[in-house]
Amino acid sequence: MEQTFITLNNGTKMPQFGMGVFMIPDGEETKKACLDALKMGYRHIDTAHAYQNERSVGEAVRESGIDRKEIWVTSKLWPSEYGEGKTAAAINKMLERLRLEYIDLLLLHQQVGDYIGAWRDMEKAVEQGKVRSIGLSNFESDRLEEVCTAAKIKPAALQVECHPYYQQADLKKRIAPYGTIIEAWYPIGHGDAELINEPIFTELAKKYNKTNVQIILRWHIQEGNVIFPKSTNPQHIKDNFDIFDFELTADEMAKIRAVDKNIRFFNATLEQQEAQFTNWAPAD
């Protein structure tokens, strides 16, 4: 199976489908899951300093035997690392943890702290060749436009909650002028049974001889979203990736768009985010 690619606003091509490692313990479990995925054809791994498993991701990339240029590695900086000078040092530490010469996509993980100072250091890291592309994660308030206005290098990607019940149509319109693409976390709605068992997914699963989850993941691909479902089960990793041998019709895509309920599964006000994300820092 050959996966699809997204061309970012800097001309770089990023694999549209990846492996997420959120909440997978550092060590053998993360490394094995990444190696399994890479052996099956995955070429994109999404991690973060806050996940505390970057070292294992880097080990998997190095031990895979695959040319580094073929593997896309995304990671994220935590708010405790934001600020001019502070972010530059944090990027160097991230490269040391990963033991890689560069990061393909570096994101600001949360919309709190000195994100403008952090963005300036990220732009410098691009100029220095330490980072190929930069973007944002969970910036959905007017702080999104604040960064985009101040940025010399416009965000290549914005990683947010996105699934058929929360399709982010308005957010996509906001970022379109910058050429920014959406990366979806909770791509299957945090495994919500009502979402997964929507009649349209059951109907299409029977038609294409796929699972309901595979139909949802295929919808994301055709919508232009970047996805990275998480699993440590080799069969699930394989099944998640088995979505490139069929294509939904325009009518079927429209029917899926019609299930949008503007419902999200993670809700936190900006004030709650300030309290939650500013008061914790990941270990080195």
C-alpha positions in Angstrom: 0.0 0.0 0.0 1.2 3.5 -0.8 0.1 6.3 1.4 -0.7 9.8 0.4 1.3 13.0 1.0 0.4 16.6 1.9 2.4 19.5 0.4 3.0 22.1 3.1 3.1 25.8 2.6 6.9 25.7 2.4 6.8 23.1 -0.4 7.8 20.2 1.8 5.9 16.9 1.4 4.6 15.3 4.6 3.2 11.8 4.8 -0.5 12.3 5.5 -0.9 9.2 7.7 1.2 8.6 10.8 1.7 6.8 14.0 0.7 8.6 17.3 2.5 7.7 20.5 0.5 9.7 23.1 0.3 7.9 26.4 2.5 5.0 25.2 5.2 4.4 27.9 8.8 5.3 27.1 11.0 2.3 26.5 10.5 -0.9 24.7 6.7 -0.4 24.2 7.0 2.8 22.3 10.0 1.6 20.3 8.3 -1.7 19.3 5.1 0.1 18.3 7.1 2.5 16.1 9.2 -0.2 14.6 6.1 -2.3 13.8 4.5 0.7 12.1 7.6 1.5 10.1 7.9 -2.1 8.9 4.3 -1.9 7.7 5.0 1.2 5.6 4.3 4.0 8.0 6.6 7.0 7.4 5.4 9.5 10.0 5.7 9.5 13.8 4.0 12.1 16.0 5.5 12.6 19.5 6.0 15.4 22.0 8.3 16.4 24.9 5.2 16.1 27.1 4.7 12.4 26.0 8.1 11.6 27.6 8.9 9.0 24.9 11.0 10.9 22.3 14.1 8.9 23.1 12.3 5.7 22.2 10.9 7.2 19.0 14.4 8.3 18.0 15.7 4.8 18.7 13.1 3.2 16.4 13.9 5.6 13.6 17.6 4.8 13.9 17.1 1.0 14.2 14.5 0.8 11.4 17.2 0.6 8.7 15.1 3.1 6.7 16.7 6.2 5.2 16.2 9.1 7.7 15.0 11.3 4.8 12.0 8.9 4.3 10.7 9.2 7.9 8.8 12.3 9.1 9.2 13.0 12.8 6.9 15.5 14.5 7.4 16.7 18.1 6.1 19.5 20.3 7.5 22.0 22.7 5.7 22.5 26.1 4.8 26.0 27.4 7.5 25.8 30.1 10.0 25.9 27.1 8.6 29.0 25.5 10.5 32.2 25.2 13.4 33.6 23.2 16.6 31.9 24.2 14.7 29.3 26.3 13.1 27.8 23.2 16.4 27.6 21.3 17.9 25.6 24.2 14.8 23.4 24.4 15.1 22.6 20.7 18.7 21.5 21.2 17.7 19.3 24.1 14.9 17.8 22.0 17.4 16.9 19.2 19.6 15.3 21.9 16.7 13.2 23.2 15.7 12.1 19.7 19.4 11.8 18.7 18.5 13.1 15.3 20.1 15.9 13.3 16.8 17.6 12.6 13.1 17.6 13.4 10.7 17.5 10.4 7.9 19.4 12.1 8.0 21.2 15.4 4.8 22.5 17.1 4.0 24.7 20.0 1.9 22.2 22.1 -0.5 24.6 23.9 -1.7 28.2 23.4 -0.3 29.6 26.7 3.0 31.1 27.8 5.4 33.2 25.7 4.4 31.6 22.4 5.5 34.6 20.4 9.1 34.4 21.8 9.0 30.7 21.2 7.9 31.2 17.6 10.8 33.5 16.9 13.3 30.9 18.1 11.5 28.2 16.0 12.0 30.4 12.9 15.7 30.7 13.7 15.8 26.9 14.1 14.4 26.6 10.6 17.1 29.0 9.3 19.8 26.9 11.1 18.5 23.6 9.6 17.6 22.1 12.9 13.9 22.1 12.0 12.3 21.7 8.6 8.7 23.0 9.3 7.0 24.7 12.2 3.4 24.9 13.4 0.9 25.0 16.2 -1.1 22.6 18.3 -4.4 23.5 20.1 -4.3 27.2 19.1 -8.0 27.8 18.4 -8.6 31.2 20.2 -7.6 34.6 18.7 -4.0 33.7 19.7 -3.9 31.7 16.5 -4.2 34.9 14.5 -1.8 36.7 16.8 0.9 34.2 16.0 0.1 34.1 12.3 0.3 37.9 12.1 3.6 38.1 14.0 5.1 35.1 12.1 7.7 35.5 9.3 7.2 31.8 8.6 3.5 31.0 8.6 2.4 27.8 10.5 2.6 24.8 8.2 0.2 22.8 10.4 -2.3 23.2 13.1 -2.9 20.1 15.3 -6.4 20.1 16.9 -9.3 17.8 17.8 -11.0 16.8 14.6 -13.4 14.0 13.7 -16.7 13.5 11.9 -18.6 15.0 14.9 -16.3 18.0 15.1 -15.0 18.7 11.6 -13.4 22.1 12.1 -14.9 23.7 9.0 -14.7 27.2 10.4 -11.1 26.7 11.7 -10.1 25.5 8.2 -11.4 28.8 6.8 -9.5 30.8 9.3 -6.1 29.1 8.4 -6.7 28.9 4.7 -5.0 32.3 4.0 -1.8 31.0 5.5 -1.8 27.7 3.7 -1.9 25.9 7.0 -3.2 22.3 7.1 -5.1 20.5 9.8 -3.7 17.6 11.8 -6.4 15.7 13.6 -6.1 14.3 17.1 -9.0 12.2 18.3 -9.5 11.3 14.7 -12.2 8.7 15.6 -13.6 10.9 18.4 -11.8 9.3 21.3 -13.3 6.0 20.4 -16.9 7.2 21.0 -19.2 4.3 20.2 -22.0 6.5 18.9 -19.7 8.2 16.4 -18.1 4.9 15.3 -21.4 3.2 14.8 -23.1 6.0 12.8 -25.2 4.2 10.2 -23.3 5.8 7.3 -20.1 4.2 8.5 -21.7 0.8 8.9 -23.2 1.1 5.5 -19.9 2.1 3.8 -18.0 -0.5 5.8 -20.2 -3.3 4.3 -19.8 -1.8 0.8 -16.0 -1.6 0.8 -15.4 -4.6 3.1 -13.7 -2.4 5.7 -14.3 -1.6 9.3 -16.2 1.5 10.5 -13.0 2.9 11.8 -11.2 2.5 8.5 -14.1 4.4 6.8 -13.6 7.3 9.2 -9.8 7.3 8.7 -10.3 7.2 4.9 -12.7 10.2 5.2 -10.0 12.2 7.0 -7.5 11.4 4.2 -9.9 12.6 1.5 -10.8 15.7 3.5 -7.1 16.6 3.5 -6.5 16.1 7.2 -3.3 14.6 8.5 -4.0 11.7 11.0 -1.9 9.5 13.3 -4.1 7.0 15.2 -2.4 5.4 18.2 -2.0 1.7 18.8 0.5 -0.8 20.3 -1.3 -3.8 18.8 0.4 -4.9 15.5 -2.9 -6.0 14.0 -4.6 -2.7 14.8 -1.5 -0.8 13.4 -1.9 -2.8 10.2 -5.7 -2.3 10.0 -5.4 1.5 10.6 -3.0 1.7 7.6 -5.2 -0.4 5.3 -7.1 2.5 3.9 -5.3 3.2 0.6 -6.9 0.6 -1.6 -10.4 2.3 -2.0 -11.9 5.7 -2.4 -15.1 7.2 -1.1 -17.3 8.9 -3.7 -18.2 12.6 -3.5 -21.7 11.7 -2.5 -20.4 9.5 0.4 -18.1 12.3 1.5 -21.1 14.7 1.6 -23.1 12.2 3.7 -20.3 12.0 6.2 -20.0 15.8 6.4 -23.7 15.8 7.3 -23.0 14.0 10.6 -21.1 17.0 12.0 -22.6 17.8 15.4 -20.1 20.4 16.5 -19.3 18.1 19.5 -15.9 17.9 20.9 -14.6 15.4 23.5 -12.1 17.6 25.2 -13.4 20.9 26.5 -11.3 23.4 28.4 -11.6 27.2 28.5 -8.6 29.4 27.8 -8.4 30.1 31.6 -8.4 26.4 32.4 -5.7 25.9 29.8 -3.6 28.6 31.4 -3.9 26.9 34.8 -3.5 23.4 33.6 -0.7 23.8 31.1 1.4 26.5 32.6 1.9 24.8 36.0 3.4 21.6 34.8 6.7 20.9 33.0 7.9 17.6 31.5 11.2 16.2 32.7 14.3 16.4 30.5 
